């Protein structure tokens, strides 16, 4: 079965529980169409390089998906309709990355540096 990474950016004024609900909705769309979400990562609220639909920040969420192409088409269609999502990107990959993604490892490294400076 083809493998995909789906990343979406949610509006900055949403709460974390609303962002989690968006991720849950995306998971339900995939699983109701005989796909499988292998991993979900919430990267948090991050600054954008430029304004997107009047937002300077966005909540980033990544889903690793195993599903046929028509399932991904439906997910993208539903994502385009949702007003809380300001951008999304789905790419096909040869294999999913084991463990935390690069974005999660980067935030762990930054947190360790902050703690070291404080001590």
Secondary structure, DSSP 8 states (H G I E B T S, - for coil): --EEEEEEEEETTS-HHHHHHHHHHHHHHHHHTT-EEEEEEEEEEEEEEEEETTEEEEEEEEEEEE--HHHHHHHHHHHHH-TTEEEEEEEEESS--SSS-HHHHHHHHHHHHHHHHH-
